[in-house]
Amino acid sequence: MLQPGDSLTQKRHFQYHIDYAVPVEIYQGDRHIAIGVVTAADEGFVELQGTLYNRNRFTFISRPGY
């Protein structure tokens, strides 16, 4: 699967992080926005602890062990 620091880009990446509660860090450009556990994801949005993030506007980075 993904290594720490890899970007989540595919549905299976997000599903893995949901299934195993692997933390994700969210960036908008080079600005850190949030870190936490993904609770839902579809083609357009990712939900992180009750907040929706547009997949086209944000970058999602795998952070296992956080």
Secondary structure, DSSP 8 states (H G I E B T S, - for coil): ---TT-B--SHHHHHHHHHTT-EEEEEETTEEEEEEEEEEE-SSEEEETTEEEETTT-EEEE-TT-
